[in-house]
């Protein structure tokens, strides 16, 4: 044997063909894979799908709940707004009513007061006129008497029972009265008609 | 390997890895094709079963206590499950029908991905799907599934018409097109599907063996040149890089297999080409 030869060139046993199928191995792989497939189909896939579905449910359920809460909140807000508007309208109405009431009361009181004051004024004027006519009446009598007495004292004789004297006095007084009334008419003061 | 006691570099005999490395002896010590013996109880078979167990435990433990607010583990499982459920099943089959096929696609993806990742798990270090028969088995299953789905949906003749006669093609080309479409849609699909998965895992494992055994050989046994030992270190470094690549390949191949299954089912269900 020369030392140059390679191993493969000299004596190599026939290499087996790696592509030749072995029935026993094909059967083995089918059985093993078949078992794996059955187990995966029965346990693994349903378990994964279940947890995926649960997760999807959790997420979608959360979104749904949030949407629900949102619509609920919107509904409540609307309700509150409506109630608020209603209350405002009511308050405005009440305020308006109160203002009208106050106005009415004020008007009433004013007219009442005016009436009262008019009444008081009227009564005062009446009283004043009555007193004045009374005073005038008294004075008329008294002035006559006093004048006569004074004249008697001056003249030194009794004039009382003389009818002519009485008529003179009356005429005098009427004259005064006339003068007085024309004077007051000129002055334009109230109660000049007494 | 006493027969390879000679060679330029292989002074002490370097055994280049080959297909024989994928024919593991079973636990009784019997090897492949010995007296027509069908070895089954091998490391690859045990790993295949372990892969199914690990895939199921992962899915079961992350889905068992389905909380609305997930824990870390549950979150991881849900992300992975949703990746197949939404990213593959729903996107490809469509929102109407995809739910029926989620268990199949989820099982396929996790079964393949766990098994493929075994190729870089320390001590395990073997991808069961680098045994072609396992890939054949799964591809055959997918083939049965998508054809059954099509036949159930459209009837046997309707399905054959649907999968062999493309819409809007002039009549004179049909004699040529029908055999081609039949070949590509019915015959070739399971073969490409199984070979793609098998070849990726096979090649990845082969590369890992090559770089690690070759690196070890260069470092420990090779003599004759000063560059051989640094080359061994480089081989190990490349082996580590290949290991990371293997992670990507493992995920990608599981994804591709699941994606194609969904696509074939979707094609069988589609109302128009």
Interface residues (C-beta under 8 A of the other chain):
Chain A: X1 X2 X3 X4 X5 X6 X7 X8 X10 X11 X12 X13 X15 X16 X17 X18 X19 X20 X21 X22 X23 X24 X25 X26 X27 X28 X29 X30 X32 X33 X35 X36 X37 X39 X40 X41 X43 X44 X45 X47 X48 X50 X51 X52 X54 X55 X58
Chain B: X1 X3 X4 X5 X6 X7 X8 X10 X13 X14 X15 X16 X18 X19 X20 X22 X23 X32 X33 X38 X39 X40 X44 X45 X48 X49 X52 X55 X56 X59 X60 X63 X64 X66 X67 X68 X70 X74 X77 X78 X81 X85 X102 X103 X104 X106 X107 X108 X110 X111 X131 X132 X133 X134 X136 X137 X138 X140 X141 X195 X198 X202
